[in-house]
């Protein structure tokens, strides 16, 4: 049983809660509830919603594949090599999004390090396209998959792998048929977190893919534009993103909610 907080700390806690809750309460207070169906059915909102759904699902799938491969490698590494690789892979989590978008542009742009080769070989231009949106989203979402799955892998009892090897399973079959199914909850959690991060991505997307309505304008970008032209639509789309984010948190409550 924990002791009660001193009175001054309780007051400070109320202030801290108010600071966090005030913006959300203000958002709910200003939402034009009576016009909500009309605002959410507007063409620009529907287009942005469809584009966000498509790009975020594709990005989550790509992040799942890339993140699982990286996590499998990290779980078998120790020491400075593992720390260096983990820092490199998780850098997009703390990197300013615009910097991430600029890095993507220099890597996958028409004259980029990799993009020039892709363009010369296939004629494909990645920036300012739906593919660019997916790449930007994948870039920022993959670290969530890596950290979640690696945590699950490291918490797994290594005797399961030894038992599978003793029964004749090869390394590939052991990883795919034994290890990964046993950390299914970590995989699901990482995928949903990656999807939610991709859905809310702004800075890297607008820098690398632009803000073209019907082509690269996702919900966060549409909110940004609507703040200057249609506050009601901006509030409606913001509410939609809040509901989606809250739904993800509730669905994954077992991963972060402290057990009693």
Order of alpha helices (4+ residues) and beta strands (2+ residues): alpha-alpha-alpha-alpha-alpha-alpha-alpha-alpha-alpha-alpha-alpha-alpha-alpha-alpha
